[in-house]
Amino acid sequence: MTTIADRLSLAQQRIVQAAQISSRNPSEIKLLAVSKTKPASDIQAAYDAGQRLFGENYVQEGVQKITDLTSPCPNIEWHFIGPLQSNKSRPVAEHFDWLHTLDREKLAIRLNEQRPAELAPLNVLIQVNISDEESKSGVKPEDITALADAVCRLPRLRLRGLMAIPAPTDDKERAQTELANMQRLFKSLQQSHGTLGQIDTLSMGMSGDLELAIDNGSTLVRVGSAIFGERDYSR
Ligand SMILES: *Cc1c(COP(=O)(O)O)cnc(C)c1O
């Protein structure tokens, strides 16, 4: 039987190998363990194996796990990576360390107001709609700068970079093009806003495409099923 610790170690090995193949330093690439739909005991198992960065997609589920795990698993860095409705922003501002899915100024303003003074500023990534599909969330590439300007004016938020969820595709060439575009947009954001803050995070790559993402400059891969197994949404 493979355990969560085994699969975590395999995911880490994939990152190291991909970095080497792409002539990158593996220490530049963080592993975010995506634990949505999985019980707190699975997070505990990954934590015991040394994992400290966890990603959740749903507000209520995420806050519950953070509350349950704060005392047994100190020093976890919690990332909110799901779509966020404005009326659910408060629990994210109060409990998470990072938000990957910022896509509008109104949400940024709310989060800034709601971020408790005793916590460090909330780290935010602007989600980019790289696949140009009507249904997908994220800002259009040409709207990144305006939203980045807005975030940099808000003292309780800290702009850290960009995030993308490419549309699922079997077309390797298309996937490669989209990820390369993201890298270009990220570098351009570093140039335009790097002096205003620390633009150091390009969040892309999941269980199925982390090698390609790393080859295109990803600094944080979000890995769920390869660590925790397939998800069961029926419960
Ligand atoms: C669920 C999810 C992941 C993890 O996907 P896997 O294919 O299970 O690795 C990564 N990013 C986001 C935004 C997700 O919602």
The ligand as a Gaussian input file, in Angstrom:
#p B3LYP/6-31G(d) Opt

LIG

0 1
 C       -7.981000      20.784000      -7.115000
 C       -7.001000      21.798000      -7.560000
 C       -5.650000      21.480000      -7.752000
 C       -5.088000      20.087000      -7.596000
 O       -5.410000      19.306000      -8.695000
 P       -4.814000      17.823000      -8.875000
 O       -5.041000      17.538000     -10.316000
 O       -5.572000      16.949000      -7.954000
 O       -3.372000      17.893000      -8.535000
 C       -4.793000      22.509000      -8.113000
 N       -5.221000      23.774000      -8.274000
 C       -6.514000      24.115000      -8.100000
 C       -6.923000      25.521000      -8.295000
 C       -7.439000      23.136000      -7.755000
 O       -8.725000      23.497000      -7.602000

